[in-house]
Amino acid sequence: MNKISFYTKKKNLFFLIDQGFLSFSNFLIGILIYRFLGLNDFAIFSLIWFLSHLINSLQVAGLINILNSSFKINNKSFFYTTLFYCELFFSLILIIILSFLIDYLFKYLEIKNLNKLSIIFFYIIFQYNNFIKRIFYYEGLLKISLINNLFIYLGSILLIVYNYYYTSLNLQTFFNFFSIIVLFSTLLFSKNFFCLLKFTKRKLIHFKYVWNYSKWLVLSNISEFFCLNLWQINLAAIINPAILGIFRACYNLASFLNIFYLAFENIFPKIFSKIVHVSKNNKSIILKNILNFNFNLLKFSLPLSLIIFIYAEEIFNLVYPEINILNYNHILILSFVATIISGFKYPIYFTIRSIGNTKIIFIGTFISAVLTLVFSNIIISANGILGFLYGIIIIQIIFSVITMLILYKNI
């Protein structure tokens, strides 16, 4: 195997369908929040929702990515049990961190209409549900994962509409109901999850390997979150939350491409792992496959981006009637550029994780975070929304170049 193809086994279409449903549901929930609650609440919702995806990405980096590495698992039940204990520890640490982080964000952005404890509970139960869902993915229990997603997202959408028309809807009631639905779904499928575990007094021999493999990935995700979210927080604080809401609306349209990007995480890591193993770390073969992946990525993303852009005005008139997209074409175009460029990091990620030297990813994200800390405030203050957009594009390019150079030297 020395070539990457986007045309994989038919069963992988499930991941595209499942991710398509999740992306569409997230998109629709964002639209409903915007239409029912207004631009300012939509901006606050977007920040909170973005943080939930960051937490899930930390969890995937620390506990799930190892399942798609070249590491040989001799006893899956013991290994899953080790990951379950790690998940409990992760949840405990998360509660402590969120207690301070949520308090800081609420004060910094002057958010007064949300209960901090309820938001923390939303994050904890949401990430735990994501953990058991990922284990179901790995085990091939795809129907259970799909039913879980259908229950959570369809239930949430129906409750948003019902509360708006028949009771009263605000951000607090949305997060309350969403958390309850996730909790119910998690309890419903917990029996299926615990059947995969085997609790024993036996020493958890895999813990050290999990830690050594995952620690740099967790730190990388923290740095990446700091980098991307600091740009958005500064945009909202320096200009106003409304301009962030407009960016998020444009980015939501461009995020249709993320259906493919996120599905890649369930399809391609093992393929890259096999390529690295078969090629015996041959630089030319690895580099060729990274370039081939990105070439195929462009073949998918550019035509889709063009089609979406052509009908952007009609889409915005339908879902964001208060936003005249003709006044914000520059934001929409650069949102698509930023989304496409973000896809270039995936083959680099997959290759580095297959080799096992995950410290390389951390170095790239750490440098990006330092540059963001130093320059983001200055650039946004001087150039406004254009400075923000060009900034996040340049930061992603810098990250890809740095990690690619370090990877090439360490193969």
N, C-alpha and C positions, 0 to 999 in steps of 0.2 A: 504494500500500500504506500504510494508515494504522491498521491494527488488528492486534494480535497474537492468534493462535489457537494453542491447543495441538494442534490437529488438522492436522498437516503431511503431507508426502508419505509414501507407504507405506514408502519406503526408509529413512526415519528410524526406523521401528520396529526396525530392526537395532540402533540405538544403545541403545534401551530393552532389547532382548533381551540384548545384549552386556553392558550395565551391570548388568542384572538378574543375569546369571550371575556377574559379578565381585563384586557386593555379596553375593549368596548364598554364594559361595565364601569371601569374607572372614569372613562371619558364621559359616559352618560351621567354618572353621579356628580362629576364636576359641573356639567351643564346645568343639571337640576339645582345644584347649590347656587350657581350664578344666577339662574333665572328667578329662583324663589327668594334668595336672600340678598342679592346685590353684589357689586364688585368688591367692596371692602371685605365682606365676610368670605367671599370666594378666595381672596388673596390669603386670608388667615387660614382658611381650610386647606389651601394648597401647601402652605408651609408645614402644617401639622401632618398632612397626608404624605408629603415628601419625607418628613422625618421617619414616618412609619416604614417607608420603603428602605430608608437608610438602615434602620434597625434590622429589617429582614435581610438586607445584604450583608450586614455584620454577622448575622446568624449563619447565613449560607457560607460565608468565608470561613467562619470558625468551626462549623460542625458538619456542613453538607458537602463542600467541595472535595473533601478527602474521599468521599464515596466514588467520585469520578476520577480519582488519581490512579496511578499505577500500583498503589499499595495493595498487597494481597491480603484479603480478609479471610481468615481460616474458619471463623465461627461468627456468622452474622448476628446471631442472637446476643452473644456477649458484646459484640462491637456496638450494636444498637443500644444496649443497656449502658455502655460507657458513654455514648453520645447523649442518652437521656439524662444521665447524671450531670454531664456538662451543660445541657440545656437548663437544668434547674439552677446550676451555679450562674449561668449567663443571665437568667431571669432575676436572680437576687442582685447581681451587680447592676443590672439595668434599672431596677427600682431605685437604687441609691443614686445613680448618675442622673436619671430623669427627674428626681426630686429637686436637684439643683438646676439642671438645664431648663426645665419647664418654667421654674420660678424666674430665671434670668430672662428667657424669651418673652414671657408675659409682661415683665416690667419694661424691657427694652422696647417692645412694640406696643405697650400700653393696652394689652388685651384684658378686658375686665368682664366679659360676658361668658367666660368658660370656667368650669371648676377644674382645678389642677389635678385633683385625685382621680377624677373620672377620666381625664386624658391619659394619665399614667396607666390606669387599668385598661384602657383601650389599647395602648401600646403592648402591654404585657400579654393580654389574651390573644391579640392579633398575631404576635410573633410566635406564640406557642402553637397556634393553629397552623401557621406556616411551617413549623418544624415537623409536625406529624404528617402534613401534606407532602413535604419533600421526601420523607421516608416512604410514603405510599408510592410516590413516583419511582423511587429507586427499586422498590419491590415489584413494580409492575401492576400495582393495584390502582389502575388508572380510572376505573369507574367510580371508586370511592372518592378519589380526588375531585373528579368532575362534579359528583353529587354535592360534595362539600362546597365547592365554589358556586354552584347554582343556588344552593340554599342560602348562602350568605349574601350574595350580590343581588339576586332577584328579590329576596326578602327585604333587603335594605332599600332598593329602588321603590318597591311597592309601599314601604313604610314612609319614605320621603313624600311621595305623592299623597298618601292618605293623610299624613299629619299636616301637610300644607293646605289641603282643601277642607278637612273636617275638624282639625283641632288647631294647633299652632306649631309652626316649625321654626326652629332656630338652630344654630350650630350645636348648642348643648344637647338638645333633644336628639339631633342626628347621631352624635357620638354615643349617647346613652343607648339608643336603640341598636346601633351597629354593634356595640360591644356585647349586648345581650344576645343578639343573633349569632355572633361568632362563638360566644361561650356555649350556647345551646348546641351548635354544630360540633364543637370540639368534644363536648360530653357525649354526643351521639356516636361519634366514631372512635372514642377512646378505647373501647373494647377491642376493635380491630387493631389498633396500634399496640396495645399492651400484649396482645397475642404474639407479637414479633419479638418481645423482650424475654430475657431469662435472668431473673434476679438471683444472685448467688453471693456467697462470702468470698468467692474466688477473687484474687487480685485483678484489678482492671488493667491488664497488661498493655492495652492500646492507648491509655491516657497520655503517656509520654510522647508517643508518636503523633497523636492528634495535636498536642500542644506545640511540638516542634514544627509541624507542618503548617499549622493554622495561625500562629501568633502574628506572623508578618502580614498575612492576609487581613486579619482583623485590624491591625494598625494601619494598613493601606486603606481600608474602607473608612476608618475614622478620618484619615488625612483627606481622602477624596470628599467625604461629606463636608468637612470643614472648608475645603476649597470651594465646592460648588454652592454650598448653602450660604457661605459668607458673602459671595457675590450677590445672591438674592436678598439677603438681609440688609446689606448695604444699599441696594437699589431701593428697597422699600423705605428705609430710614432716611436716606439722603434726598430722594425725590418725593415719593409717596407710595402707599400700598396699592393705589389704583394702577400705577404703571406696571407694578409687578403682576397685578391681575391680568392686564392686557398681554404681558409677555407670556404668562401661564396659559392664557387662552390660545395664543399663537403656537406655543410649544405643545399644547394638547393636540392640535391638529397635526403637527409634525411628528408627534409621538406614535402615530399609526405605524411608523417604521419599527418601533420598539416591539411590536408583535413578533417580528422576525428576530430581533436582537435577543430578546429574552428567551425565545424558544431555542436559540442557539445554545444557551446554557444547559439545556437538557439533551441536546443532540450531539454537539461537536467535541466536548472535552475528551471523551473516550477515543474518538477518531484521532485527535491530535496526539493522545497518549500512545496509541499504537504506532503512529508515524514516527514519533521520537524513539520508541523502542526498536522498531524495525530498522530505521535509518542509522541506529547507533550514534545519535547526536550529530549526524552529518549536517554541517552548516548550510551547505548549498540546498539540500533537500528541504530542510526546515524553513529557510528563507523563501524558497520557491513556493511552499505551501501557504505561508503567511501572505505573500503577494497574491497568490491565486485566490485565496479566501476573500481578500479585500477587492479584487477585481470582480468576483462574483457578487460581492456585496453591492458594488456600484451598479452592476447590471440590474439588480433588484430595486435598489433604493432610488436611483435617478428617475426612471420612468414613473414610479409610484409618486414620487415627490412632485413631478411635473403635472400629473393628473390631478392630484389633490390641490395643487396651487391654482390650476386653471379654474376649478370649481370652488375656490376658497371663499369668494364673495357670497355665493349662494349658500354655502355651509354656514358662514357667519351670520347671514341674514336669518337663517333658520334657528341656530342655537345661541348666538350672541347678538340679538337684534340691536342692542344699544351701542355696539361697537361697529363703527364704520371702518372696515378692514382696508379700504382704499387709502385711509390716512396712516395706516400702519403696515404697508406692504414691506417696508424695509425690515421691520421686526419679524414678520412672517418668513421672509426669504432667509434671513440670518438664523432663524430658529431651525429651519430645515438644514442649513449648512452645519450648524452645531450638532444636530442629531446624527447626520450622516458621518461626520468626522468622529463622533463618539463611538461609532461602530468599528472603527479601525483598530481599537484597542483589544477587541475580543480574541483574535488569533494570537496576539502577543500574550494575553492572559492565559489562554489554553496551553500554549507551548511552555510558558514558565511554570505553570502548575504541574504539567506533565514531568518536567525535569526535576521539580521539587525545590528549586532555589527561589522560594517565594519572597525572599528579602529584596529581590530586584524590583518587584512591583512596589514595595514600600518606599524604596529610594525615589522612584519616579513620582509617586503621589506626595511624598514629603517635600520634595523640591517644589512641586506645583503649589502645595499649601503655603509654603514660605513666600513664594512670589505673590500669591493671592493676598496674604496678610500685609505685605509691604505695599503693593500697588493698587489693589482693588478700590480702596476708598478714594485714592487720588484720581484714578482713571474715571470713576463714575462721577465724582465731583466736577471734573473738568469737561467730560464729554457726554454725561447723561446716559440714556438708554443705549446709544451707539457704543459708548465706551464699555458698558456692561456686556453687550453682545460680542463685540470684537475680543473683549477680554476672555470670555469663557471659551471662545474658539481657539485663541492663541494658546491658552493654558492646556487645552486638550492636545494640541499639536506638539507642544513642548514635552508633555508627558509621554506621548507615543515615541518621539524621537529618542528621548533619554532611555526609556526602558528597552527599546530596540537595540541601541548601541551597547548597553550593558549586557543584554542577552547574548548578542553576537560575540562579545568578548569572553563570555562564561560558558559557552557551549563546549 
